[in-house]
């Protein structure tokens, strides 16, 4: 079945959550949002492009930092209200210069930072 | 630093998105939502408990199906507005009886189902 970005379920703001996973290490890198235009741009360019809620603008991941995400594969979940993008990540995914945004683990009730800055 | 569920950033509905990853296979299994109470219950019981938006009730994952998720570790992202739970998944994570909810891949513009039902 041919894919149409309009067939996804977007929230009241027209957005869908997107989980980015490194296709090689399989680390979960980050979660961000796309609108239908960002989904289409990501598929058209293979350059992962989110929608920045704070800037209300397309956000080509890594456009400024160089820490781009090349799309390897996009997957849709069973409810069509969430996307998974498997990516080839250049440099750290997180703006704090860590490999993943999920660098804080909860261990024995304490917050522990488990990744170094690159 | 001691962790307090109230320190997370919840949306206007009091919810935070949660990505579940199999801690062994490293497959991304699903994305769902928690409120502060569900975060606390998940940590207290090590039984992953979401907030069901459709039922407006706690959703102990697998309580009916038996396809439970035992919490191995919870991680917080850099913006404190998304969680990653590493889990030990019993049976399929998806209500369609597939290992992961992300069983539809976009390949050459077509939707392709890449996982069998268990």
Interface residues (C-beta under 8 A of the other chain):
Chain A: X1 X2 X3 X17 X19 X21 X26 X27 X28 X30 X31 X43 X73 X74 X75 X76 X77 X78 X79 X82 X84 X94 X95 X96 X98 X101 X102 X103 X104 X105 X106 X107 X109 X110 X111 X114
Chain B: X1 X2 X3 X17 X19 X21 X26 X27 X28 X30 X31 X43 X73 X74 X75 X76 X77 X78 X79 X82 X84 X94 X95 X96 X98 X101 X102 X103 X104 X105 X106 X107 X109 X110 X111 X114
